């Protein structure tokens, strides 16, 4: 066994997994461990946020945390190493292997590939903060090893934790200058320049070619300061500070004028909001939307809601108008099953579905998400009430799994809870229809030939006109309204 293979087997590297279905990146929300902490197989080490949900990641090794490659708040691509673990801390001083992800020698890369654990996949567990079971291990100085030869310098460790690192200390003896070479690597190295993933990202953002930078870090590693130094010469040197009056531009500024930028806030678009924006743009400019409206007297439905709250079969369940709107929607789809379909652009086919996964739009602290109730059309009213209550509660707690937000076929958005009459909802990608349920209000209404105060709401149905033509969409919406106007139809039609 080569030395590099032994180190690779001792220092196991855990990569960002695909925690959803085809997700490409995730943001590190919180680390539950720090370098030096003892971890066990299956222990949650961090919480990450994907485009769909917050997920906790367990580590598949026993050992001691050696490095955290990224700080909190950093977005990391799937497949990137985020943490390394010393699986044999009793073997001696923890001398880290050469920078595994960034070194380019072919022999080391091969050794690392051979050292990848076989058959170990991250198993996602739970959501939200979990009590820490870590133990802090005291750090012992390495006898006879100069400070500048520590395996991880203070500057590199600060970079990994997302802090500004101090300037590297000058070496005790002058070293030969390291200059960039033609093949894009530092002198004495093979392959591409050595740099940690955050430093590579910084260089990419600043438009700096790593091959043009002379590294100052240990073992020829390019540091964050090296990148900033390479970018700085492009600007003119700042003039020496000379005491004197304030600049003329500031003195000449009109009194009372406030810079608009000082009263603005900029927030990066990421996570759920980024995914929602991309999905809505894709849907709006892919599926031809048609929206139809209907205003309906739901007085009888509101009375039924009150009666169901007293029904023993519904004890302990959350009964509200949304439950009966959902049931009316499902009954209408059963009468018109051809609306429950999807458009396959790649194969130029329409996929008709014999199941209904009913999405419910839910506002959460992380943004709007649409988890769905699987096989909602096959559930009884008590079962649907239970599923609906669990879905909403889980979404508000931020514990919705990515799987719960995929595979939807139709959706309901309850804009009425905000006092809104109705809207023109945008389809979720891959779905055929979305129903907006407006506020229920007491309004004058002609009932049995007389104007009376009745409870009235407005429904809006948006649908994909490639799948549903005007006639079919109108029949679907009319049937939903008919059930809500006379909820006894839930028995005769359902």
C-alpha positions in Angstrom: 0.0 0.0 0.0 1.5 3.4 -1.0 1.8 6.2 1.5 -0.8 8.3 -0.4 -3.3 5.4 -0.4 -2.8 4.9 3.4 -3.4 8.6 4.0 -6.5 8.6 1.7 -7.9 5.7 3.7 -7.2 7.4 7.0 -8.5 10.8 5.9 -11.9 10.2 4.5 -13.5 13.0 2.5 -17.2 13.4 2.5 -18.7 15.0 -0.7 -21.9 17.1 -1.0 -24.5 14.5 -2.0 -27.5 15.0 -4.3 -30.1 15.3 -1.6 -33.0 15.7 -4.0 -33.8 14.5 -7.5 -31.2 15.9 -9.8 -30.2 18.9 -7.7 -26.8 20.4 -8.6 -26.0 22.5 -5.5 -26.8 23.2 -1.9 -26.0 26.0 0.6 -24.4 25.1 4.0 -26.8 26.6 6.6 -25.1 25.3 9.8 -22.2 23.2 10.9 -22.8 21.0 14.0 -19.2 20.0 14.3 -15.8 21.8 14.2 -12.2 20.5 13.6 -11.2 18.3 16.5 -14.7 17.0 17.3 -15.3 13.2 17.5 -18.0 11.9 15.1 -19.7 8.6 14.6 -21.2 6.8 11.6 -24.6 8.3 11.0 -24.1 11.4 13.1 -25.5 14.6 11.6 -22.7 17.1 10.9 -24.4 19.9 9.0 -27.6 21.3 7.7 -27.9 22.3 4.0 -30.6 24.1 2.1 -31.3 23.0 -1.5 -33.7 24.6 -4.0 -36.5 22.6 -2.4 -35.9 22.1 1.4 -33.5 22.1 4.3 -31.8 18.7 4.9 -29.5 17.4 7.5 -26.4 15.4 6.3 -25.0 12.5 8.3 -21.4 11.5 8.1 -20.7 7.9 7.0 -17.5 7.5 9.1 -16.2 7.2 12.6 -13.3 9.5 13.6 -12.2 13.0 14.3 -13.1 16.0 12.1 -10.0 17.1 10.4 -11.2 19.9 8.1 -14.3 21.9 7.2 -13.7 23.0 3.6 -16.5 25.6 3.5 -18.0 28.0 6.0 -21.7 28.6 6.7 -23.6 30.5 4.0 -21.5 29.1 1.1 -23.2 27.4 -1.8 -21.4 24.2 -2.8 -21.8 22.1 -6.0 -22.9 18.5 -5.6 -19.8 16.2 -5.6 -17.5 18.8 -3.9 -15.7 17.7 -0.7 -17.1 19.6 2.3 -15.5 17.8 5.2 -12.7 15.4 5.9 -12.5 13.0 8.8 -9.4 11.4 10.4 -10.6 7.8 10.8 -7.5 6.7 12.8 -6.7 9.5 15.2 -4.7 7.2 17.4 -2.1 6.4 14.7 -0.1 9.5 15.4 0.0 13.2 14.5 -2.7 14.2 12.1 -0.6 15.1 9.1 -3.1 15.8 6.3 -2.5 14.2 2.9 -1.6 16.5 0.1 -4.6 18.7 -1.0 -6.6 15.9 -2.4 -9.2 17.6 -4.6 -6.9 20.2 -6.0 -3.6 18.4 -6.6 -3.2 17.1 -10.1 -0.6 14.4 -10.1 -2.0 11.4 -11.8 -0.6 8.8 -9.3 -2.2 10.6 -6.3 -5.5 11.0 -8.1 -5.5 7.3 -8.8 -4.8 6.5 -5.2 -7.6 8.7 -4.1 -10.0 7.1 -6.5 -9.0 3.6 -5.2 -9.5 4.9 -1.6 -13.1 6.0 -2.1 -15.4 4.0 0.2 -17.5 1.4 -1.6 -21.2 1.1 -1.1 -21.5 4.0 1.4 -24.1 6.5 0.5 -25.3 9.4 2.6 -28.6 8.5 4.3 -30.7 11.6 4.9 -32.2 11.8 8.4 -34.7 14.2 9.8 -34.8 18.0 9.4 -34.1 20.9 11.7 -31.5 21.3 14.5 -30.4 18.2 16.3 -28.7 18.0 19.7 -25.0 17.7 19.3 -23.3 14.6 20.5 -19.8 15.7 19.6 -16.8 15.7 22.0 -14.0 18.2 21.7 -10.6 16.7 21.4 -7.7 18.6 22.9 -5.0 19.6 20.3 -1.5 18.6 21.2 1.5 20.4 19.7 3.8 18.3 17.5 7.2 18.0 19.1 10.1 19.0 16.9 7.9 20.4 14.0 8.4 24.1 13.2 5.3 26.3 13.2 5.6 27.0 9.5 5.3 23.2 8.8 2.0 22.7 10.4 -0.3 20.6 8.2 -3.0 23.3 8.1 -1.8 26.9 8.6 -3.8 29.5 10.4 -4.4 31.3 7.1 -5.8 28.2 5.4 -7.9 27.3 8.4 -9.4 30.8 8.5 -10.2 30.5 4.8 -12.0 27.2 5.4 -14.1 28.8 8.2 -15.0 31.8 6.0 -13.0 34.3 8.0 -10.4 36.9 6.8 -7.0 35.3 7.3 -4.0 37.1 8.6 -1.0 37.6 6.2 1.3 34.6 6.2 4.3 34.9 8.4 7.6 35.4 6.6 9.8 32.2 6.4 12.8 32.0 8.6 15.0 31.4 5.6 14.6 32.9 2.1 13.0 30.3 -0.2 13.4 30.1 -3.9 10.8 32.3 -5.7 7.9 30.4 -7.1 6.8 31.7 -10.5 4.0 30.6 -12.8 5.0 28.2 -15.5 3.7 27.7 -19.0 1.6 24.6 -18.2 -0.5 26.5 -15.6 1.1 25.0 -12.5 3.5 26.3 -9.8 7.1 25.4 -10.2 7.8 22.0 -8.8 4.2 20.9 -9.1 2.5 18.7 -11.7 -0.9 19.6 -13.4 -3.1 22.5 -12.5 -2.2 25.1 -9.7 -3.0 24.1 -6.1 -5.8 25.9 -4.4 -8.8 25.2 -2.2 -12.3 25.3 -3.7 -13.2 28.6 -2.1 -10.0 30.2 -3.5 -10.8 28.8 -7.0 -14.3 30.3 -6.8 -12.9 33.7 -5.7 -10.4 33.7 -8.6 -13.2 32.8 -11.0 -15.4 35.6 -9.7 -12.6 38.1 -10.0 -11.6 36.9 -13.5 -8.1 35.9 -12.4 -6.2 32.9 -14.0 -4.7 30.8 -11.2 -1.8 29.9 -13.5 -0.6 33.5 -13.4 -0.4 33.7 -9.6 2.8 33.0 -7.5 1.6 30.9 -4.5 2.7 31.9 -1.0 0.9 29.2 1.0 2.6 26.0 2.3 3.5 23.4 -0.3 2.8 25.9 -3.1 -0.9 26.4 -2.3 -2.5 29.5 -3.7 -4.2 31.5 -0.9 -7.0 33.9 -0.8 -4.5 36.8 -0.3 -2.6 35.7 -3.4 -5.8 36.1 -5.5 -6.5 39.5 -4.0 -2.9 40.6 -4.6 -3.1 39.5 -8.2 -6.3 41.5 -8.7 -5.0 44.6 -6.9 -2.3 45.7 -9.4 -4.9 46.5 -12.0 -6.0 49.5 -10.0 -3.8 52.6 -9.7 -1.9 52.9 -6.4 -3.8 55.0 -3.8 -2.3 58.4 -3.2 -0.8 59.1 0.2 -3.2 60.5 2.7 -2.7 64.3 3.1 -4.4 66.2 5.8 -6.7 68.9 4.4 -10.3 70.0 3.8 -12.9 67.5 2.6 -13.0 66.8 -1.1 -14.8 69.4 -3.2 -17.4 66.9 -4.4 -18.5 66.2 -0.9 -18.6 69.9 0.1 -20.6 70.8 -3.0 -23.3 68.1 -2.4 -26.7 69.8 -2.0 -28.0 69.9 1.6 -30.6 67.3 2.4 -29.7 65.0 -0.5 -29.5 61.3 0.7 -27.7 58.6 -1.4 -30.5 56.2 -2.6 -28.1 53.2 -2.3 -27.8 53.8 1.4 -31.5 53.1 1.8 -31.5 49.9 -0.3 -30.9 46.3 0.6 -29.6 43.6 -1.7 -30.3 39.9 -0.9 -28.8 37.1 -2.9 -31.4 35.0 -4.8 -30.9 31.4 -3.7 -32.6 28.4 -2.2 -36.3 28.1 -2.4 -36.9 31.6 -3.9 -34.4 30.9 -6.7 -35.9 27.6 -7.5 -39.4 29.1 -7.5 -38.4 32.0 -9.8 -36.8 29.6 -12.3 -39.8 27.3 -12.3 -42.3 30.1 -12.7 -40.3 31.7 -15.6 -40.0 28.3 -17.3 -43.7 27.5 -16.8 -44.9 30.9 -18.0 -42.9 30.8 -21.2 -43.3 27.1 -21.9 -47.0 26.2 -21.3 -49.6 28.3 -22.9 -51.7 29.4 -19.9 -55.5 30.0 -19.9 -57.3 31.2 -16.8 -61.1 31.1 -16.3 -63.1 32.4 -13.4 -66.4 31.6 -11.7 -68.1 33.1 -8.7 -70.1 30.7 -6.6 -72.4 30.6 -3.6 -70.7 28.4 -1.0 -73.1 29.0 1.9 -74.0 25.3 2.1 -70.4 24.3 2.0 -69.6 26.6 4.9 -72.4 25.0 6.9 -71.1 21.6 6.1 -67.7 22.6 7.4 -69.3 23.4 10.8 -71.2 20.1 10.8 -68.0 18.1 10.0 -66.2 19.7 12.9 -68.7 18.0 15.2 -68.6 14.7 13.4 -67.0 11.9 15.5 -65.3 10.5 12.4 -63.5 13.8 11.9 -62.4 14.1 15.6 -58.8 15.4 15.9 -58.7 16.4 12.3 -58.4 19.9 10.9 -61.6 20.7 9.0 -61.7 23.9 7.0 -63.1 25.2 3.6 -59.9 24.3 1.8 -60.5 20.6 2.6 -63.9 20.7 0.8 -62.5 22.7 -2.1 -59.8 20.0 -2.5 -62.4 17.3 -2.4 -64.5 19.1 -4.9 -61.5 19.5 -7.2 -60.7 15.7 -6.9 -64.4 14.8 -7.7 -64.4 17.0 -10.8 -61.1 15.5 -12.0 -62.7 12.0 -11.6 -65.5 13.2 -13.8 -63.0 14.6 -16.4 -59.9 12.3 -16.0 -58.3 13.6 -19.3 -57.4 16.9 -17.5 -54.9 15.0 -15.3 -52.1 14.8 -17.8 -48.6 16.1 -18.7 -46.9 17.2 -21.9 -43.7 15.4 -22.8 -41.9 17.8 -25.1 -39.0 15.5 -25.8 -41.1 12.6 -27.0 -44.0 14.7 -28.3 -46.5 12.7 -26.3 -49.3 13.4 -23.8 -49.0 11.4 -20.6 -52.3 10.7 -19.0 -52.1 9.8 -15.4 -54.4 7.4 -13.5 -53.4 9.0 -10.1 -53.8 12.5 -8.7 -51.0 14.0 -6.6 -52.6 17.1 -5.3 -50.2 20.0 -4.6 -51.0 22.5 -1.9 -49.2 25.9 -2.1 -47.8 26.7 1.3 -46.1 29.9 2.5 -43.1 29.1 4.7 -40.2 31.1 6.2 -38.0 29.9 3.4 -40.5 31.0 0.7 -43.4 29.5 -1.2 -43.3 25.7 -1.6 -45.8 23.2 -3.1 -45.7 19.8 -1.5 -48.3 17.3 -2.7 -50.5 14.6 -1.3 -49.8 11.4 -3.1 -52.8 9.5 -4.6 -55.1 12.1 -3.2 -57.9 11.0 -5.4 -58.1 7.6 -3.7 -58.4 9.0 -0.2 -61.6 9.3 1.9 -62.5 12.7 3.4 -61.0 11.9 6.8 -57.8 10.6 5.2 -57.5 13.7 3.0 -58.0 15.9 6.1 -55.2 14.1 7.9 -52.8 14.3 5.0 -53.6 18.0 4.4 -53.0 18.9 8.1 -49.7 17.0 8.2 -48.6 18.6 4.9 -49.2 22.1 6.1 -47.7 21.6 9.5 -44.6 20.0 8.1 -44.2 22.8 5.5 -44.4 25.5 8.1 -41.8 23.8 10.3 -39.4 23.7 7.3 -39.3 19.9 7.4 -40.8 19.1 4.0 -38.7 16.5 2.2 -37.6 17.0 -1.5 -39.6 13.9 -2.4 -42.8 15.5 -1.1 -42.4 18.3 -3.6 -42.0 16.3 -6.7 -44.5 14.4 -8.9 -47.4 16.7 -8.5 -50.2 16.6 -11.1 -52.5 19.5 -10.1 -52.3 22.2 -7.4 -54.5 24.4 -5.2 -53.4 27.8 -4.0 -55.5 29.3 -1.2 -55.2 33.1 -1.8 -58.3 33.7 0.2 -56.5 33.4 3.6 -54.9 36.7 2.7 -58.3 38.4 2.0 -57.7 38.2 -1.8 -60.7 37.6 -4.0 -58.8 35.5 -6.6 -55.8 35.6 -8.9 -54.3 34.2 -12.1 -52.0 31.4 -10.8 -49.1 30.1 -12.8 -48.8 26.4 -13.4 -46.2 24.3 -11.6 -43.9 22.9 -14.3 -45.1 19.5 -15.5 -48.7 20.0 -14.1 -51.8 20.5 -16.1 -53.9 22.8 -13.9 -53.9 25.0 -10.8 -56.9 26.2 -8.9 -57.0 29.5 -6.9 -59.4 29.6 -4.0 -60.4 33.2 -3.1 -61.7 34.7 0.1 -65.2 33.7 1.2 -67.3 36.9 1.8 -70.8 37.7 2.8 -72.4 39.3 -0.3 -75.9 40.1 -1.7 -76.9 37.2 -3.8 -80.1 36.1 -5.7 -81.2 33.0 -3.9 -84.6 31.4 -4.7 -85.7 34.5 -6.5 -84.8 36.9 -3.6 -81.7 38.9 -2.8 -80.2 37.6 0.3 -76.9 37.8 2.1 -74.9 34.7 1.1 -71.4 33.5 1.5 -69.7 33.8 -1.9 -66.2 33.1 -3.3 -64.5 33.3 -6.6 -62.5 30.5 -8.1 -59.8 30.8 -10.8 -58.6 27.8 -12.8 -55.4 28.1 -14.9 -54.6 25.2 -17.2 -52.2 24.2 -20.0 -54.0 24.9 -23.2 -51.9 22.2 -25.0 -53.6 19.6 -22.8 -56.9 21.2 -21.9 -59.1 23.1 -24.4 -61.6 25.7 -23.4 -64.5 23.4 -23.3 -62.8 20.8 -21.0 -61.4 23.5 -18.8 -64.9 25.2 -18.5 -66.5 21.9 -17.6 -63.9 21.1 -14.9 -64.3 24.5 -13.3 -68.1 24.4 -13.5 -68.2 21.0 -11.8 -66.0 22.3 -9.0 -68.4 25.2 -8.4 -71.4 22.8 -8.6 -70.0 20.6 -5.8 -69.3 23.6 -3.6 -72.7 25.1 -4.2 -74.5 21.8 -3.4 -72.0 19.7 -1.4 -74.4 16.7 -1.4 -72.9 16.1 -4.8 -69.9 14.8 -3.0 -72.0 11.7 -2.3 -73.8 11.4 -5.7 -70.7 12.2 -7.8 -68.0 11.0 -5.6 
